[in-house]
Amino acid sequence: MKPMTRSEELRRAIAQEAARIMSEHGIDDYLLAKRKAAERLGATDSALLPKNTEIEAALVEYQRLFAADSHSRSLKEQRRAALIAMQLLQEFEPRLVGPVLSGTATQYADVDLHLFADRAEAVMLKLLDRGIRHELAERRVKMFTDRTVNLPAVRFEAGEHVIDATVFPCDGIRQAPFSPVDGRPMRRAGATELQSLIDEDCDIST
């Protein structure tokens, strides 16, 4: 195997440090994490900053080596909270996305959902009807290669976990936005697929 150059070693070190920061401090912003990591390692050349996919790979490795048991427990709890929220909001065809789906979520991560409705108010009325306190927010989503759009979102709690649900138009279910990690269309999972993931986790643990 060809030995790594000094710049490659530093790039890898930045990715590993960024992964540690994300895991231990609950930062979910890849750019912020890599900048903090570069600063701590004294790297001033932006060309040395790793790609988000490199940091994600380092995060998976960090969780496997240093937090396997606690990460497994917290991920199961986050996925169960996601399923509860999705069952509550089933009329809006909820989909789980992001780190809780991919398995890289830290214990501090929100549970990210995509909902589909003609009006965000319909989701809010559903939560009000169930007596669930929530707040309205806005999310910037990259739906096109050259621009982003702003969409409404609602935040509420399911057990001890925060649900962050972005509300897309009904036809938004046909096109997933681009992932901030790899730039590809985001993976989305419905309740049935999520239940299968939870069942698989239970089978592995037993």
N, C-alpha and C positions, 0 to 999 in steps of 0.2 A: 504494500500500500504506500502510495506517495505521501511523504510527510507534509503536514500542513505548513503553510508559510506563516510568518508572524501576523500578518493582517488577517488571515483565516482563523488563526487561534484567537485573536482579539474579537473577531466577529462572533465566534462561537461562545466566547466568554460573556459577551454582551447579551447574547440570547439566553444563556443560562442564568445570568444575574437578573435579567428582565423577568424570566419565569419565576425566580425566587421572589421577587418583589410582588408580582401578581398573586402568587400563592399565599404569601405571608401577610400582605397588606391589603388584599382585596381590591387591587386596581384591575379594572377590566379594559382599560384603554391601552392598546398595544403601543401606540406612538408615545404616550406618556411614560409607559414602563421602559421602553427601549431608550428614551432620552435620559431617564433617571439612571438606568444601568450604565449608559455611556459616560455620564457625568461622574459616577462613582469610580469607574475604571479609568478615568482620565482620557477618554477617547474623544477627540475633537473633530475628526473627519467624518462627515455625515455619510460618506460612501461606505463606511464600515458598519453602518447600522444594518442589522439583520432584517430579513423579510418577516412579516407576521407569521407566515407558515413555519419559519425556523423557530420562532419564539413558541408557537403552539406545540411543536414537536418537543422543545426543551421543557415546556410545562408538563406535558404528558410524562416525560422521563422523571422530572422532579417529583411529581405526585406519586409515581411508582416507587421511587427510591426512598422518599422521606415522609410520605403521608399516605401510604397505601390504605391502611385501615380507616383512618379518619375521613379520607377522601371518599372511600367507598360508602361509608355511612351517610355522609352529608349528601352525596349524589343521590342515593336512594330516597332520602327525605325530600330533596328538591323535586325529584321526579314524581313522587307521590303527591306532593303539593300541586304540581303542575296538572296531574290527572284530576284532582279534586276540582281545580279551577276550570279545567276543560269540560268536565261533566256539568258544572254549574252553567257554563256559557255555551252549551252544545248547539244551541240554535244559531250561533254565529260561526259555526264550522271551525273551531279553534285548531291551531297548529302550534306545536312546540318547535322552537328554533333556538339557535345559539349554543352556548357552552353546556347547558344542562342536557341538551340533546346529544351533543358531540361527546360529552363525558369529561370535558376539561374544566368544568365549573369549579371555582373555589368555594369554600364554605360561605363566603360573603356575597356570592353572585345572586342577582335577581333571576327569577324565572321568566324568560322571554316568550311571549305568545304572539301569534298573529291572529286577529279576528277579522271577520268579513261582514260588513253591514252597510246599508245605505247611509245611515247617520250614526255618528259616535254616540249621540244622545240615547239611542236605543240600548246600547251597552250600559250606559250610566243608569238608565231607568231600571234595567234588570237588576243591577247591583243595589239600587235604592229599594227596590221591591223586596230584596232579600235582607235588607238592613245592613248591608256591607259598606263600611266607610271607604271612600276612595278619593282620589284626586285626579284632575285632568292634566295632561301634559302634552308635549309635542315631540315628535321624533323625526329626525332628518334621515331619509331612506334613499339609497341609490337604486333607482329603478331603471335608469338608462346609463349608458357608458359615459355620457358627457354631462349629465346633470343629476341633481338630487331633488326630491320633493319632500315637503313637510306634511306629516300625517298626524292626526290626533292619537292620543294614547291614554289609557287609564291605568292607574297604579292602585293596588289594594293588597291586602294580606290574606294569605291562605295558611292558617296555622302560624308558624314562626317565619314564614318565607314571604318575600315581597314578589308579587306578580306584576310584571310590566307588560301590558298588552297593547300593541299597536293595532289601530283599527284601519283596515284597508277597505276600499270600495268592494262591493260584492264580486265584481269581475277580477279583483286583485288576486283571487285564489289561483288564477291561471298562470300568473307570472310571479315568481319569487324574486325579491330584490337581490342585489349583488352582496355577497358576504364581505365584511370588512377584513376578513382573514386572508382569503385566497382569491377574492375578486370573481368567484363563480356564483351562479344562482344559489341562494341559501337552501340548505336541506330543511324540509318541513316534515313534521310527523304528526299524524292524527292520533286520537285517543287509543285506537286499536293497536297501532304500532308502539305507542308509549307503554301500553299495558304489557305488551310482549317483552319490551326491554326490562320492565320491572320484574316480570316473571323470570326472565333469564338471570337477572341479578340474584333473585331469591334461590334459584336452582344452584347457582355457582356457590353461594354462601353456605348452602346446606350440604 
